[in-house]
């Protein structure tokens, strides 16, 4: 029996396979569901893109317990930035602050303590006494400071937050949402890196008493550098965490878990999930020309277009080559144009889903053209 025809057929199929194997790509594996945590609410959000990777009841208000102190600290950071206080400013401890129940820094009534020490007592030790002392010093009373916290939340667009005290002690009118907590953590990290570093400190000693940061992930995970724990009997055990890995930063929030270990294990599981199955890319730098477009009646015929901030996207791992970016530019752009004027948008899609959109702005100003340029362009526009 002659086997040559079969061998020839096999060879032909081998050649065809080798020729096309490089163009065949396996379909991306489906992303598994996020891990179960038992939390009443949770969120995983990318710091740079703002993309929500996973969530549960993230827009529902819950008691934040001492996560409240993230807003307390943010207001204090704003006061430092404005120059109203300094880290060396001395604060007198009132009897109310000294008597505040819950976790303590162990400041003593009538003594003076620096803003820097009180801030670290708030951030690392979650001291309610230190928190009330700073609230009274900045606003005159804790009630007024709580109103300032709520106003700040409104200014930041944190519509699911309202505060009646500076500490997070239980009150039915005191609440935050998981998405608001994640967004606030992002603002602290982005705006105040010089103070955010304190959230990674594992211990702080004041009045010869050393206390340890309750965020146990600081010991367990080298990528974790914050942020804040919280616990009351009614709120359960809560934790907002931030971690970096391979240039990607994630923020997770868990609210209402049943134990300190559960909130730690749940946050670790959410971080592992986010880093394992997703990746973040910077697509465009700010102030870099992405396009140019015709300008009418100006002293120049075109204007450069770009972004006023970096554009990041967070996507399932392995799908970078499936991204599709497009630009929509306004029609009939008439001078004068100021630098930074919105003239269109960049839109990024993954499949049929829009995953990012950002304004296209003018990178340079275009002044009004001469009389003859305006007349000429007016005539040309007539026939457009």
C-alpha positions as CSV (number, residue, x, y, z in Angstrom):
1,X,0.0,0.0,0.0
2,X,1.3,3.4,-1.0
3,X,1.2,5.8,2.1
4,X,2.5,8.9,0.2
5,X,-0.9,10.5,-0.3
6,X,-1.6,10.4,3.4
7,X,1.8,11.8,4.3
8,X,1.3,14.5,1.7
9,X,-2.0,15.5,3.2
10,X,-0.5,15.6,6.7
11,X,2.3,17.8,5.5
12,X,-0.1,20.2,3.8
13,X,-2.2,20.5,7.0
14,X,1.0,21.1,9.1
15,X,2.1,23.9,6.7
16,X,-1.4,25.5,6.9
17,X,-1.4,25.3,10.7
18,X,2.1,26.9,11.0
19,X,1.1,29.6,8.6
20,X,-2.0,30.7,10.6
21,X,-1.1,29.7,14.2
22,X,0.5,33.1,14.9
23,X,-2.8,34.9,13.9
24,X,-5.0,32.7,16.1
25,X,-5.6,34.2,19.6
26,X,-7.4,32.3,22.3
27,X,-10.5,34.0,23.6
28,X,-9.9,35.7,27.0
29,X,-10.9,33.6,29.9
30,X,-14.0,34.9,31.8
31,X,-13.3,36.9,34.9
32,X,-14.5,35.0,38.0
33,X,-16.8,36.6,40.5
34,X,-15.1,38.5,43.3
35,X,-14.6,36.6,46.5
36,X,-17.3,36.4,49.1
37,X,-16.6,38.5,52.2
38,X,-19.7,38.7,54.3
39,X,-19.4,42.5,54.3
40,X,-22.6,44.5,54.2
41,X,-21.0,46.7,51.6
42,X,-17.7,46.6,49.7
43,X,-15.9,48.2,46.7
44,X,-12.7,47.6,44.7
45,X,-11.7,50.8,42.9
46,X,-8.6,51.6,40.8
47,X,-6.9,54.8,42.1
48,X,-5.8,56.2,38.8
49,X,-8.7,55.4,36.5
50,X,-11.5,55.5,39.1
51,X,-12.9,52.3,37.6
52,X,-15.0,50.2,39.9
53,X,-13.8,46.6,39.6
54,X,-16.4,45.2,41.9
55,X,-18.9,46.4,44.4
56,X,-21.7,45.5,46.7
57,X,-24.2,48.0,48.1
58,X,-21.5,50.6,47.5
59,X,-24.0,53.5,47.2
60,X,-25.9,52.5,50.4
61,X,-25.3,54.6,53.5
62,X,-23.8,52.7,56.5
63,X,-22.2,53.6,59.8
64,X,-18.5,54.2,59.0
65,X,-17.3,54.0,62.7
66,X,-13.7,55.4,62.9
67,X,-13.3,55.5,59.1
68,X,-15.0,58.9,59.8
69,X,-11.6,60.1,60.9
70,X,-10.4,60.0,57.2
71,X,-12.7,63.0,56.7
72,X,-11.6,64.5,60.0
73,X,-8.0,64.3,58.9
74,X,-8.8,65.6,55.4
75,X,-10.3,68.8,56.9
76,X,-7.3,69.2,59.1
77,X,-5.0,68.8,56.1
78,X,-6.9,71.5,54.3
79,X,-6.4,73.8,57.3
80,X,-2.6,73.1,57.1
81,X,-2.6,73.8,53.4
82,X,-4.4,77.1,53.9
83,X,-1.9,78.2,56.5
84,X,-4.5,78.5,59.3
85,X,-2.5,76.1,61.4
86,X,1.0,74.4,61.3
87,X,2.2,71.1,62.5
88,X,3.9,72.9,65.4
89,X,0.7,74.7,66.5
90,X,-0.1,73.8,70.1
91,X,-3.6,72.6,71.1
92,X,-5.0,72.7,74.6
93,X,-6.9,69.5,75.6
94,X,-10.4,70.2,76.9
95,X,-12.2,68.1,79.5
96,X,-14.7,67.0,76.8
97,X,-11.9,65.7,74.6
98,X,-10.2,64.0,77.5
99,X,-13.5,62.3,78.5
100,X,-14.5,61.1,75.0
101,X,-15.2,57.4,75.1
102,X,-13.7,54.8,72.8
103,X,-10.1,54.4,71.5
104,X,-7.7,56.9,73.0
105,X,-4.3,58.6,72.4
106,X,-4.2,59.2,76.2
107,X,-3.8,63.0,76.1
108,X,-4.3,64.7,79.5
109,X,-6.8,67.5,80.2
110,X,-5.3,70.9,80.3
111,X,-2.0,70.0,78.5
112,X,-0.9,71.3,75.2
113,X,-0.2,68.9,72.4
114,X,1.2,69.7,68.9
115,X,-1.0,69.4,65.8
116,X,1.5,66.9,64.4
117,X,1.2,64.6,67.5
118,X,-2.6,64.9,67.5
119,X,-2.7,64.0,63.8
120,X,-0.6,60.9,64.3
121,X,-2.8,60.0,67.3
122,X,-5.8,60.3,65.0
123,X,-4.3,58.4,62.1
124,X,-2.3,55.6,63.8
125,X,-4.0,55.2,67.2
126,X,-7.5,56.3,66.1
127,X,-7.7,58.4,69.3
128,X,-11.1,59.8,69.9
129,X,-9.6,62.2,72.4
130,X,-7.2,63.6,69.9
131,X,-9.9,63.8,67.3
132,X,-12.2,65.9,69.5
133,X,-9.4,68.1,70.6
134,X,-8.6,69.0,66.9
135,X,-12.2,69.5,66.1
136,X,-12.7,71.9,68.9
137,X,-9.5,73.8,68.1
138,X,-10.3,74.3,64.4
139,X,-14.1,75.0,64.6
140,X,-14.7,76.0,68.2
141,X,-16.9,73.0,68.9
142,X,-17.2,69.4,67.6
143,X,-20.8,70.1,66.3
144,X,-19.5,73.0,64.1
145,X,-16.6,70.9,63.0
146,X,-19.0,68.1,62.0
147,X,-20.9,70.6,59.9
148,X,-17.7,71.6,58.2
149,X,-17.0,67.9,57.5
150,X,-20.5,67.6,55.8
151,X,-19.9,70.7,53.8
152,X,-16.5,69.4,52.7
153,X,-18.1,66.1,51.6
154,X,-20.7,68.1,49.6
155,X,-17.9,70.1,47.9
156,X,-16.1,66.8,47.0
157,X,-19.3,65.4,45.5
158,X,-19.6,62.8,48.3
159,X,-23.4,62.8,48.2
160,X,-23.8,59.7,50.4
161,X,-22.1,61.1,53.5
162,X,-23.2,63.1,56.5
163,X,-21.5,63.7,59.8
164,X,-22.6,64.7,63.2
165,X,-19.4,64.1,65.1
166,X,-15.6,63.9,64.3
167,X,-15.0,60.4,65.7
168,X,-17.5,58.0,64.2
169,X,-19.3,57.2,67.4
170,X,-22.8,55.9,66.6
171,X,-25.6,58.2,65.5
172,X,-28.5,57.5,63.1
173,X,-27.7,60.7,61.1
174,X,-24.0,59.9,60.8
175,X,-23.2,57.8,57.7
176,X,-21.0,57.2,54.6
177,X,-21.2,55.0,51.6
178,X,-18.4,52.7,50.4
179,X,-18.0,54.6,47.2
180,X,-17.6,57.9,49.1
181,X,-15.0,56.3,51.4
182,X,-13.0,55.1,48.4
183,X,-13.2,58.5,46.7
184,X,-12.2,60.3,49.8
185,X,-9.2,57.9,50.3
186,X,-8.2,58.7,46.7
187,X,-8.3,62.5,47.5
188,X,-6.1,62.1,50.6
189,X,-3.6,60.0,48.6
190,X,-3.5,62.4,45.6
191,X,-3.6,65.7,47.4
192,X,-1.6,65.1,50.6
193,X,1.1,62.6,50.1
194,X,3.3,64.3,52.7
195,X,0.6,63.3,55.3
196,X,-0.6,60.1,53.8
197,X,2.7,58.4,54.6
198,X,1.5,58.4,58.3
199,X,-1.2,55.9,57.4
200,X,1.5,53.3,56.8
201,X,3.1,53.7,60.3
202,X,2.6,50.6,62.4
203,X,3.0,52.3,65.8
204,X,3.0,55.6,67.6
205,X,4.2,56.4,71.2
206,X,2.7,59.3,73.2
207,X,2.9,59.9,76.9
208,X,5.2,56.8,77.1
209,X,2.4,54.6,75.8
210,X,3.0,52.8,72.5
211,X,0.0,51.7,70.5
212,X,-0.2,49.8,67.3
213,X,-2.0,50.5,64.0
214,X,-5.1,48.3,63.9
215,X,-4.7,47.8,60.1
216,X,-3.1,44.4,60.2
217,X,-2.5,44.3,56.5
218,X,0.4,46.7,57.1
219,X,2.2,43.6,58.5
220,X,0.8,41.0,56.2
221,X,1.1,42.7,52.7
222,X,4.1,44.8,51.7
223,X,2.1,46.6,49.1
224,X,-0.4,48.0,51.6
225,X,0.4,51.5,52.8
226,X,-3.0,52.5,54.4
227,X,-5.6,53.4,55.2
228,X,-8.0,53.2,58.2
229,X,-10.0,50.8,60.3
230,X,-13.3,51.3,62.1
231,X,-15.4,49.4,64.7
232,X,-18.4,49.9,66.8
233,X,-20.9,47.3,68.0
234,X,-23.5,48.7,65.6
235,X,-21.2,49.3,62.6
236,X,-19.3,46.1,62.8
237,X,-15.7,45.9,61.7
238,X,-14.8,48.1,58.8
239,X,-11.6,48.8,56.8
240,X,-10.5,51.0,53.9
241,X,-7.3,49.8,52.4
242,X,-4.9,51.0,49.7
243,X,-2.1,49.0,48.1
244,X,0.3,49.3,45.1
245,X,1.6,46.5,42.9
246,X,3.5,46.8,39.7
247,X,2.5,50.4,39.3
248,X,-1.2,49.8,39.9
249,X,-2.9,51.2,43.0
250,X,-6.2,49.7,44.3
251,X,-8.5,51.0,47.0
252,X,-10.8,48.6,48.8
253,X,-13.6,49.2,51.3
254,X,-15.4,46.6,53.5
255,X,-18.1,47.7,55.9
256,X,-20.0,45.7,58.5
257,X,-18.0,42.5,58.8
258,X,-18.2,40.4,61.9
259,X,-14.7,40.5,63.3
260,X,-11.3,42.1,63.0
261,X,-9.9,39.1,61.2
262,X,-12.7,39.0,58.8
263,X,-12.2,42.6,57.7
264,X,-8.5,41.9,57.2
265,X,-9.0,38.7,55.3
266,X,-11.8,40.1,53.2
267,X,-9.7,43.2,52.2
268,X,-6.7,41.0,51.4
269,X,-8.9,38.8,49.2
270,X,-10.3,41.8,47.4
271,X,-6.9,43.2,46.7
272,X,-5.7,39.8,45.4
273,X,-8.7,39.6,43.1
274,X,-8.2,43.1,41.7
275,X,-4.4,42.7,41.1
276,X,-4.8,39.1,39.7
277,X,-7.5,39.7,37.1
278,X,-7.2,43.4,36.1
279,X,-4.6,45.8,34.9
280,X,-4.4,49.6,34.6
281,X,-2.8,51.5,31.7
282,X,-2.0,55.1,31.1
283,X,-3.1,55.8,27.6
284,X,-2.4,59.5,27.2
285,X,-0.2,62.1,29.0
286,X,-1.6,65.6,29.8
287,X,-0.6,68.6,27.7
288,X,0.4,66.3,24.8
289,X,-1.0,67.0,21.3
290,X,-3.4,64.2,20.2
291,X,-4.9,66.1,17.3
292,X,-5.4,69.5,15.7
293,X,-8.5,71.0,14.1
294,X,-9.5,73.9,11.9
295,X,-10.2,77.2,13.6
296,X,-12.3,79.9,11.9
297,X,-11.8,83.7,12.1
298,X,-8.6,83.3,14.1
299,X,-5.0,84.5,13.8
300,X,-4.1,80.8,13.2
301,X,-5.9,78.2,11.1
302,X,-5.6,75.4,13.6
303,X,-5.5,74.6,17.3
304,X,-3.7,71.8,19.0
305,X,-5.9,69.4,21.1
306,X,-5.0,67.3,24.1
307,X,-5.9,66.4,27.6
308,X,-5.6,68.4,30.8
309,X,-4.9,65.3,32.9
310,X,-3.6,61.7,32.3
311,X,-6.1,59.2,30.9
312,X,-6.0,55.8,32.6
313,X,-8.1,52.7,31.9
314,X,-8.6,49.6,34.0
315,X,-9.4,46.4,32.0
316,X,-9.4,42.7,32.4
317,X,-5.9,41.3,32.1
318,X,-4.8,40.4,28.5
319,X,-7.3,42.6,26.7
320,X,-5.1,45.7,26.1
321,X,-5.0,45.0,22.3
322,X,-8.8,45.0,22.2
323,X,-9.1,48.7,23.3
324,X,-10.4,51.1,20.7
325,X,-10.0,54.9,21.2
326,X,-11.7,57.6,19.1
327,X,-11.9,61.4,19.2
328,X,-15.0,63.5,18.7
329,X,-14.2,67.1,17.8
330,X,-16.6,70.0,17.8
331,X,-17.7,71.4,14.5
332,X,-17.2,75.0,13.4
333,X,-14.7,76.2,16.1
334,X,-14.7,80.0,16.1
335,X,-11.9,82.2,17.5
336,X,-11.1,83.5,20.0
337,X,-10.3,80.4,22.0
338,X,-8.6,80.3,25.4
339,X,-6.1,77.6,26.3
340,X,-8.0,74.8,28.1
341,X,-11.3,75.3,26.3
342,X,-13.2,72.0,25.8
343,X,-13.5,71.3,22.1
344,X,-14.4,67.6,22.1
345,X,-13.8,64.3,23.8
346,X,-11.7,61.2,23.8
347,X,-13.7,58.0,24.2
348,X,-12.2,54.6,24.9
349,X,-14.1,51.3,24.3
350,X,-13.6,47.7,25.2
351,X,-15.8,45.9,22.8
352,X,-19.1,47.8,22.9
353,X,-18.6,49.2,26.4
354,X,-17.3,52.7,26.9
355,X,-14.8,52.4,29.7
356,X,-13.3,55.9,29.7
357,X,-14.2,59.3,28.4
358,X,-12.3,62.6,28.9
359,X,-12.6,66.1,27.5
360,X,-10.3,67.2,24.6
361,X,-9.1,70.7,25.3
362,X,-7.2,73.4,23.4
363,X,-3.5,73.3,24.3
364,X,-2.9,76.9,23.1
365,X,-4.9,80.1,22.7
366,X,-6.1,81.4,19.4
367,X,-6.8,85.1,19.2
368,X,-9.3,86.7,16.9
369,X,-8.0,87.2,13.4
370,X,-7.7,90.4,11.4
371,X,-10.8,92.0,9.8
372,X,-10.0,90.5,6.4
373,X,-9.4,87.0,7.9
374,X,-12.8,87.2,9.6
375,X,-14.6,88.3,6.5
376,X,-12.8,85.7,4.4
377,X,-13.7,82.9,6.8
378,X,-17.3,84.1,7.1
379,X,-17.6,83.7,3.4
380,X,-16.1,80.2,3.4
381,X,-18.4,79.2,6.3
382,X,-21.4,80.2,4.2
383,X,-20.6,77.4,1.8
384,X,-19.7,74.8,4.4
